[in-house]
Amino acid sequence: MPIFVTIPAVGTFVTFPIFSGQLLALALVYFLAARARTETCGDTPGLGVW
């Protein structure tokens, strides 16, 4: 599995921001969802506190 796939029609210069933007959006959604979950239940996620 290649680490970086280039879209031939646009080249590396445009492909990198496309994929990095998707990864950034995925990370933001994850952390915002974790923050919302922390605010609603008052527990720290991932620490195993019941």
PDB file of N, CA, C, O and CB in Angstrom:
ATOM      1  N   MET A   1       0.845  -1.178   0.000  1.00  0.00           N
ATOM      2  CA  MET A   1       0.000   0.000   0.000  1.00  0.00           C
ATOM      3  C   MET A   1       0.887   1.238   0.000  1.00  0.00           C
ATOM      4  O   MET A   1       1.723   1.399   0.890  1.00  0.00           O
ATOM      5  CB  MET A   1      -0.960   0.000   1.218  1.00  0.00           C
ATOM      6  N   PRO A   2       0.719   2.097  -0.969  1.00  0.00           N
ATOM      7  CA  PRO A   2       1.554   3.308  -1.013  1.00  0.00           C
ATOM      8  C   PRO A   2       1.207   4.268   0.123  1.00  0.00           C
ATOM      9  O   PRO A   2       0.064   4.329   0.578  1.00  0.00           O
ATOM     10  CB  PRO A   2       1.389   4.020  -2.365  1.00  0.00           C
ATOM     11  N   ILE A   3       2.196   5.003   0.562  1.00  0.00           N
ATOM     12  CA  ILE A   3       1.987   5.963   1.637  1.00  0.00           C
ATOM     13  C   ILE A   3       1.305   7.226   1.100  1.00  0.00           C
ATOM     14  O   ILE A   3       0.464   7.820   1.775  1.00  0.00           O
ATOM     15  CB  ILE A   3       3.328   6.317   2.311  1.00  0.00           C
ATOM     16  N   PHE A   4       1.670   7.623  -0.098  1.00  0.00           N
ATOM     17  CA  PHE A   4       1.075   8.823  -0.677  1.00  0.00           C
ATOM     18  C   PHE A   4       0.650   8.519  -2.102  1.00  0.00           C
ATOM     19  O   PHE A   4       1.470   8.087  -2.912  1.00  0.00           O
ATOM     20  CB  PHE A   4       2.066  10.019  -0.637  1.00  0.00           C
ATOM     21  N   VAL A   5      -0.603   8.736  -2.418  1.00  0.00           N
ATOM     22  CA  VAL A   5      -1.139   8.488  -3.752  1.00  0.00           C
ATOM     23  C   VAL A   5      -1.332   9.830  -4.432  1.00  0.00           C
ATOM     24  O   VAL A   5      -1.962  10.732  -3.881  1.00  0.00           O
ATOM     25  CB  VAL A   5      -2.480   7.683  -3.696  1.00  0.00           C
ATOM     26  N   THR A   6      -0.786   9.955  -5.636  1.00  0.00           N
ATOM     27  CA  THR A   6      -0.921  11.198  -6.387  1.00  0.00           C
ATOM     28  C   THR A   6      -2.059  11.084  -7.383  1.00  0.00           C
ATOM     29  O   THR A   6      -2.196  10.067  -8.062  1.00  0.00           O
ATOM     30  CB  THR A   6       0.390  11.546  -7.109  1.00  0.00           C
ATOM     31  N   ILE A   7      -2.867  12.114  -7.472  1.00  0.00           N
ATOM     32  CA  ILE A   7      -3.929  12.165  -8.485  1.00  0.00           C
ATOM     33  C   ILE A   7      -3.279  12.683  -9.770  1.00  0.00           C
ATOM     34  O   ILE A   7      -2.868  13.842  -9.828  1.00  0.00           O
ATOM     35  CB  ILE A   7      -5.151  13.092  -8.026  1.00  0.00           C
ATOM     36  N   PRO A   8      -3.182  11.844 -10.794  1.00  0.00           N
ATOM     37  CA  PRO A   8      -2.434  12.231 -11.996  1.00  0.00           C
ATOM     38  C   PRO A   8      -2.974  13.477 -12.702  1.00  0.00           C
ATOM     39  O   PRO A   8      -2.202  14.225 -13.302  1.00  0.00           O
ATOM     40  CB  PRO A   8      -2.430  11.092 -12.962  1.00  0.00           C
ATOM     41  N   ALA A   9      -4.258  13.703 -12.641  1.00  0.00           N
ATOM     42  CA  ALA A   9      -4.846  14.838 -13.375  1.00  0.00           C
ATOM     43  C   ALA A   9      -4.417  16.185 -12.793  1.00  0.00           C
ATOM     44  O   ALA A   9      -4.364  17.176 -13.521  1.00  0.00           O
ATOM     45  CB  ALA A   9      -6.373  14.739 -13.362  1.00  0.00           C
ATOM     46  N   VAL A  10      -4.112  16.239 -11.498  1.00  0.00           N
ATOM     47  CA  VAL A  10      -3.798  17.526 -10.874  1.00  0.00           C
ATOM     48  C   VAL A  10      -2.358  17.613 -10.376  1.00  0.00           C
ATOM     49  O   VAL A  10      -1.853  18.715 -10.162  1.00  0.00           O
ATOM     50  CB  VAL A  10      -4.740  17.777  -9.726  1.00  0.00           C
ATOM     51  N   GLY A  11      -1.688  16.481 -10.187  1.00  0.00           N
ATOM     52  CA  GLY A  11      -0.297  16.499  -9.748  1.00  0.00           C
ATOM     53  C   GLY A  11      -0.170  16.555  -8.235  1.00  0.00           C
ATOM     54  O   GLY A  11      -1.155  16.671  -7.506  1.00  0.00           O
ATOM     55  N   THR A  12       1.077  16.468  -7.790  1.00  0.00           N
ATOM     56  CA  THR A  12       1.374  16.417  -6.359  1.00  0.00           C
ATOM     57  C   THR A  12       1.057  17.729  -5.653  1.00  0.00           C
ATOM     58  O   THR A  12       0.639  17.721  -4.495  1.00  0.00           O
ATOM     59  CB  THR A  12       2.829  16.067  -6.146  1.00  0.00           C
ATOM     60  N   PHE A  13       1.248  18.841  -6.328  1.00  0.00           N
ATOM     61  CA  PHE A  13       1.050  20.152  -5.706  1.00  0.00           C
ATOM     62  C   PHE A  13      -0.379  20.340  -5.222  1.00  0.00           C
ATOM     63  O   PHE A  13      -0.600  20.991  -4.201  1.00  0.00           O
ATOM     64  CB  PHE A  13       1.409  21.257  -6.685  1.00  0.00           C
ATOM     65  N   VAL A  14      -1.343  19.792  -5.925  1.00  0.00           N
ATOM     66  CA  VAL A  14      -2.744  19.921  -5.540  1.00  0.00           C
ATOM     67  C   VAL A  14      -3.206  18.706  -4.733  1.00  0.00           C
ATOM     68  O   VAL A  14      -4.074  18.829  -3.869  1.00  0.00           O
ATOM     69  CB  VAL A  14      -3.623  20.097  -6.785  1.00  0.00           C
ATOM     70  N   THR A  15      -2.631  17.539  -5.010  1.00  0.00           N
ATOM     71  CA  THR A  15      -3.048  16.315  -4.320  1.00  0.00           C
ATOM     72  C   THR A  15      -2.745  16.377  -2.833  1.00  0.00           C
ATOM     73  O   THR A  15      -3.574  15.964  -2.021  1.00  0.00           O
ATOM     74  CB  THR A  15      -2.364  15.104  -4.931  1.00  0.00           C
ATOM     75  N   PHE A  16      -1.584  16.879  -2.461  1.00  0.00           N
ATOM     76  CA  PHE A  16      -1.206  16.917  -1.044  1.00  0.00           C
ATOM     77  C   PHE A  16      -2.185  17.733  -0.201  1.00  0.00           C
ATOM     78  O   PHE A  16      -2.628  17.241   0.837  1.00  0.00           O
ATOM     79  CB  PHE A  16       0.194  17.491  -0.897  1.00  0.00           C
ATOM     80  N   PRO A  17      -2.547  18.969  -0.599  1.00  0.00           N
ATOM     81  CA  PRO A  17      -3.537  19.707   0.203  1.00  0.00           C
ATOM     82  C   PRO A  17      -4.904  19.020   0.269  1.00  0.00           C
ATOM     83  O   PRO A  17      -5.608  19.143   1.272  1.00  0.00           O
ATOM     84  CB  PRO A  17      -3.711  21.099  -0.363  1.00  0.00           C
ATOM     85  N   ILE A  18      -5.281  18.302  -0.781  1.00  0.00           N
ATOM     86  CA  ILE A  18      -6.568  17.601  -0.754  1.00  0.00           C
ATOM     87  C   ILE A  18      -6.561  16.555   0.353  1.00  0.00           C
ATOM     88  O   ILE A  18      -7.462  16.524   1.192  1.00  0.00           O
ATOM     89  CB  ILE A  18      -6.868  16.938  -2.125  1.00  0.00           C
ATOM     90  N   PHE A  19      -5.529  15.689   0.354  1.00  0.00           N
ATOM     91  CA  PHE A  19      -5.483  14.621   1.349  1.00  0.00           C
ATOM     92  C   PHE A  19      -5.185  15.151   2.746  1.00  0.00           C
ATOM     93  O   PHE A  19      -5.725  14.638   3.727  1.00  0.00           O
ATOM     94  CB  PHE A  19      -4.440  13.593   0.958  1.00  0.00           C
ATOM     95  N   SER A  20      -4.341  16.164   2.850  1.00  0.00           N
ATOM     96  CA  SER A  20      -4.053  16.701   4.181  1.00  0.00           C
ATOM     97  C   SER A  20      -5.276  17.416   4.746  1.00  0.00           C
ATOM     98  O   SER A  20      -5.498  17.394   5.956  1.00  0.00           O
ATOM     99  CB  SER A  20      -2.852  17.661   4.130  1.00  0.00           C
ATOM    100  N   GLY A  21      -6.060  18.042   3.895  1.00  0.00           N
ATOM    101  CA  GLY A  21      -7.299  18.677   4.349  1.00  0.00           C
ATOM    102  C   GLY A  21      -8.302  17.658   4.863  1.00  0.00           C
ATOM    103  O   GLY A  21      -8.999  17.910   5.846  1.00  0.00           O
ATOM    104  N   GLN A  22      -8.377  16.504   4.198  1.00  0.00           N
ATOM    105  CA  GLN A  22      -9.272  15.450   4.659  1.00  0.00           C
ATOM    106  C   GLN A  22      -8.826  14.913   6.010  1.00  0.00           C
ATOM    107  O   GLN A  22      -9.658  14.670   6.885  1.00  0.00           O
ATOM    108  CB  GLN A  22      -9.337  14.316   3.635  1.00  0.00           C
ATOM    109  N   LEU A  23      -7.525  14.724   6.191  1.00  0.00           N
ATOM    110  CA  LEU A  23      -7.016  14.240   7.477  1.00  0.00           C
ATOM    111  C   LEU A  23      -7.255  15.266   8.584  1.00  0.00           C
ATOM    112  O   LEU A  23      -7.604  14.899   9.706  1.00  0.00           O
ATOM    113  CB  LEU A  23      -5.517  13.918   7.372  1.00  0.00           C
ATOM    114  N   LEU A  24      -7.070  16.542   8.275  1.00  0.00           N
ATOM    115  CA  LEU A  24      -7.324  17.591   9.255  1.00  0.00           C
ATOM    116  C   LEU A  24      -8.798  17.616   9.649  1.00  0.00           C
ATOM    117  O   LEU A  24      -9.122  17.746  10.829  1.00  0.00           O
ATOM    118  CB  LEU A  24      -6.898  18.957   8.700  1.00  0.00           C
ATOM    119  N   ALA A  25      -9.684  17.494   8.677  1.00  0.00           N
ATOM    120  CA  ALA A  25     -11.120  17.485   8.967  1.00  0.00           C
ATOM    121  C   ALA A  25     -11.493  16.278   9.823  1.00  0.00           C
ATOM    122  O   ALA A  25     -12.303  16.400  10.741  1.00  0.00           O
ATOM    123  CB  ALA A  25     -11.934  17.479   7.660  1.00  0.00           C
ATOM    124  N   LEU A  26     -10.915  15.128   9.536  1.00  0.00           N
ATOM    125  CA  LEU A  26     -11.175  13.929  10.319  1.00  0.00           C
ATOM    126  C   LEU A  26     -10.721  14.113  11.762  1.00  0.00           C
ATOM    127  O   LEU A  26     -11.433  13.732  12.691  1.00  0.00           O
ATOM    128  CB  LEU A  26     -10.476  12.723   9.694  1.00  0.00           C
ATOM    129  N   ALA A  27      -9.540  14.694  11.953  1.00  0.00           N
ATOM    130  CA  ALA A  27      -9.036  14.933  13.305  1.00  0.00           C
ATOM    131  C   ALA A  27      -9.917  15.938  14.055  1.00  0.00           C
ATOM    132  O   ALA A  27     -10.206  15.746  15.237  1.00  0.00           O
ATOM    133  CB  ALA A  27      -7.586  15.441  13.249  1.00  0.00           C
ATOM    134  N   LEU A  28     -10.342  16.997  13.379  1.00  0.00           N
ATOM    135  CA  LEU A  28     -11.191  17.997  14.030  1.00  0.00           C
ATOM    136  C   LEU A  28     -12.533  17.403  14.458  1.00  0.00           C
ATOM    137  O   LEU A  28     -13.023  17.684  15.552  1.00  0.00           O
ATOM    138  CB  LEU A  28     -11.421  19.183  13.094  1.00  0.00           C
ATOM    139  N   VAL A  29     -13.117  16.591  13.598  1.00  0.00           N
ATOM    140  CA  VAL A  29     -14.394  15.950  13.944  1.00  0.00           C
ATOM    141  C   VAL A  29     -14.205  15.046  15.151  1.00  0.00           C
ATOM    142  O   VAL A  29     -15.039  15.036  16.057  1.00  0.00           O
ATOM    143  CB  VAL A  29     -14.953  15.139  12.745  1.00  0.00           C
ATOM    144  N   TYR A  30     -13.116  14.287  15.171  1.00  0.00           N
ATOM    145  CA  TYR A  30     -12.857  13.371  16.285  1.00  0.00           C
ATOM    146  C   TYR A  30     -12.706  14.138  17.602  1.00  0.00           C
ATOM    147  O   TYR A  30     -13.333  13.786  18.602  1.00  0.00           O
ATOM    148  CB  TYR A  30     -11.591  12.536  16.010  1.00  0.00           C
ATOM    149  N   PHE A  31     -11.886  15.172  17.603  1.00  0.00           N
ATOM    150  CA  PHE A  31     -11.643  15.906  18.845  1.00  0.00           C
ATOM    151  C   PHE A  31     -12.854  16.713  19.291  1.00  0.00           C
ATOM    152  O   PHE A  31     -13.097  16.846  20.491  1.00  0.00           O
ATOM    153  CB  PHE A  31     -10.457  16.825  18.677  1.00  0.00           C
ATOM    154  N   LEU A  32     -13.616  17.252  18.349  1.00  0.00           N
ATOM    155  CA  LEU A  32     -14.831  17.961  18.734  1.00  0.00           C
ATOM    156  C   LEU A  32     -15.872  17.000  19.295  1.00  0.00           C
ATOM    157  O   LEU A  32     -16.590  17.342  20.235  1.00  0.00           O
ATOM    158  CB  LEU A  32     -15.405  18.720  17.538  1.00  0.00           C
ATOM    159  N   ALA A  33     -15.959  15.798  18.722  1.00  0.00           N
ATOM    160  CA  ALA A  33     -16.896  14.797  19.244  1.00  0.00           C
ATOM    161  C   ALA A  33     -16.456  14.343  20.635  1.00  0.00           C
ATOM    162  O   ALA A  33     -17.297  14.148  21.512  1.00  0.00           O
ATOM    163  CB  ALA A  33     -16.992  13.582  18.283  1.00  0.00           C
ATOM    164  N   ALA A  34     -15.160  14.173  20.845  1.00  0.00           N
ATOM    165  CA  ALA A  34     -14.662  13.773  22.162  1.00  0.00           C
ATOM    166  C   ALA A  34     -14.915  14.877  23.183  1.00  0.00           C
ATOM    167  O   ALA A  34     -15.252  14.599  24.334  1.00  0.00           O
ATOM    168  CB  ALA A  34     -13.157  13.440  22.097  1.00  0.00           C
ATOM    169  N   ARG A  35     -14.754  16.119  22.763  1.00  0.00           N
ATOM    170  CA  ARG A  35     -15.000  17.247  23.672  1.00  0.00           C
ATOM    171  C   ARG A  35     -16.482  17.332  24.037  1.00  0.00           C
ATOM    172  O   ARG A  35     -16.825  17.572  25.195  1.00  0.00           O
ATOM    173  CB  ARG A  35     -14.532  18.576  23.029  1.00  0.00           C
ATOM    174  N   ALA A  36     -17.362  17.134  23.049  1.00  0.00           N
ATOM    175  CA  ALA A  36     -18.800  17.181  23.307  1.00  0.00           C
ATOM    176  C   ALA A  36     -19.198  16.041  24.235  1.00  0.00           C
ATOM    177  O   ALA A  36     -20.052  16.221  25.103  1.00  0.00           O
ATOM    178  CB  ALA A  36     -19.597  17.106  21.986  1.00  0.00           C
ATOM    179  N   ARG A  37     -18.595  14.878  24.063  1.00  0.00           N
ATOM    180  CA  ARG A  37     -18.894  13.739  24.917  1.00  0.00           C
ATOM    181  C   ARG A  37     -18.417  14.010  26.338  1.00  0.00           C
ATOM    182  O   ARG A  37     -19.086  13.630  27.299  1.00  0.00           O
ATOM    183  CB  ARG A  37     -18.243  12.460  24.364  1.00  0.00           C
ATOM    184  N   THR A  38     -17.256  14.669  26.482  1.00  0.00           N
ATOM    185  CA  THR A  38     -16.728  14.998  27.802  1.00  0.00           C
ATOM    186  C   THR A  38     -17.627  16.014  28.510  1.00  0.00           C
ATOM    187  O   THR A  38     -17.858  15.901  29.714  1.00  0.00           O
ATOM    188  CB  THR A  38     -15.296  15.545  27.684  1.00  0.00           C
ATOM    189  N   GLU A  39     -18.129  16.991  27.780  1.00  0.00           N
ATOM    190  CA  GLU A  39     -18.976  18.013  28.387  1.00  0.00           C
ATOM    191  C   GLU A  39     -20.329  17.447  28.812  1.00  0.00           C
ATOM    192  O   GLU A  39     -20.913  17.913  29.790  1.00  0.00           O
ATOM    193  CB  GLU A  39     -19.180  19.169  27.417  1.00  0.00           C
ATOM    194  N   THR A  40     -20.833  16.448  28.088  1.00  0.00           N
ATOM    195  CA  THR A  40     -22.155  15.929  28.416  1.00  0.00           C
ATOM    196  C   THR A  40     -22.113  14.943  29.568  1.00  0.00           C
ATOM    197  O   THR A  40     -23.026  14.942  30.394  1.00  0.00           O
ATOM    198  CB  THR A  40     -22.769  15.272  27.207  1.00  0.00           C
ATOM    199  N   CYS A  41     -21.083  14.097  29.657  1.00  0.00           N
ATOM    200  CA  CYS A  41     -21.086  13.084  30.706  1.00  0.00           C
ATOM    201  C   CYS A  41     -20.145  13.430  31.852  1.00  0.00           C
ATOM    202  O   CYS A  41     -20.227  12.807  32.911  1.00  0.00           O
ATOM    203  CB  CYS A  41     -20.708  11.745  30.128  1.00  0.00           C
ATOM    204  N   GLY A  42     -19.251  14.404  31.677  1.00  0.00           N
ATOM    205  CA  GLY A  42     -18.370  14.810  32.755  1.00  0.00           C
ATOM    206  C   GLY A  42     -17.235  13.856  33.033  1.00  0.00           C
ATOM    207  O   GLY A  42     -16.548  13.999  34.045  1.00  0.00           O
ATOM    208  N   ASP A  43     -17.017  12.887  32.164  1.00  0.00           N
ATOM    209  CA  ASP A  43     -15.961  11.909  32.352  1.00  0.00           C
ATOM    210  C   ASP A  43     -14.844  12.181  31.345  1.00  0.00           C
ATOM    211  O   ASP A  43     -15.096  12.712  30.263  1.00  0.00           O
ATOM    212  CB  ASP A  43     -16.509  10.466  32.199  1.00  0.00           C
ATOM    213  N   THR A  44     -13.627  11.822  31.697  1.00  0.00           N
ATOM    214  CA  THR A  44     -12.510  11.973  30.787  1.00  0.00           C
ATOM    215  C   THR A  44     -12.438  10.734  29.901  1.00  0.00           C
ATOM    216  O   THR A  44     -12.253   9.629  30.411  1.00  0.00           O
ATOM    217  CB  THR A  44     -11.179  12.190  31.562  1.00  0.00           C
ATOM    218  N   PRO A  45     -12.581  10.893  28.584  1.00  0.00           N
ATOM    219  CA  PRO A  45     -12.582   9.719  27.721  1.00  0.00           C
ATOM    220  C   PRO A  45     -11.201   9.066  27.670  1.00  0.00           C
ATOM    221  O   PRO A  45     -10.175   9.745  27.626  1.00  0.00           O
ATOM    222  CB  PRO A  45     -13.036  10.098  26.314  1.00  0.00           C
ATOM    223  N   GLY A  46     -11.202   7.758  27.675  1.00  0.00           N
ATOM    224  CA  GLY A  46      -9.963   7.025  27.508  1.00  0.00           C
ATOM    225  C   GLY A  46      -9.196   6.741  28.778  1.00  0.00           C
ATOM    226  O   GLY A  46      -8.173   6.058  28.718  1.00  0.00           O
ATOM    227  N   LEU A  47      -9.634   7.228  29.923  1.00  0.00           N
ATOM    228  CA  LEU A  47      -8.890   6.978  31.149  1.00  0.00           C
ATOM    229  C   LEU A  47      -9.475   5.829  31.959  1.00  0.00           C
ATOM    230  O   LEU A  47      -8.890   5.430  32.966  1.00  0.00           O
ATOM    231  CB  LEU A  47      -8.855   8.227  31.991  1.00  0.00           C
ATOM    232  N   GLY A  48     -10.592   5.300  31.553  1.00  0.00           N
ATOM    233  CA  GLY A  48     -11.180   4.169  32.236  1.00  0.00           C
ATOM    234  C   GLY A  48     -11.839   4.526  33.568  1.00  0.00           C
ATOM    235  O   GLY A  48     -12.028   3.656  34.418  1.00  0.00           O
ATOM    236  N   VAL A  49     -12.183   5.777  33.751  1.00  0.00           N
ATOM    237  CA  VAL A  49     -12.844   6.202  34.988  1.00  0.00           C
ATOM    238  C   VAL A  49     -14.333   5.950  34.826  1.00  0.00           C
ATOM    239  O   VAL A  49     -14.947   6.439  33.877  1.00  0.00           O
ATOM    240  CB  VAL A  49     -12.556   7.715  35.313  1.00  0.00           C
ATOM    241  N   TRP A  50     -14.908   5.202  35.730  1.00  0.00           N
ATOM    242  CA  TRP A  50     -16.331   4.872  35.619  1.00  0.00           C
ATOM    243  C   TRP A  50     -17.124   5.782  36.429  1.00  0.00           C
ATOM    244  O   TRP A  50     -18.349   5.666  36.468  1.00  0.00           O
ATOM    245  CB  TRP A  50     -16.613   3.470  36.024  1.00  0.00           C
TER     246      TRP A  50
END
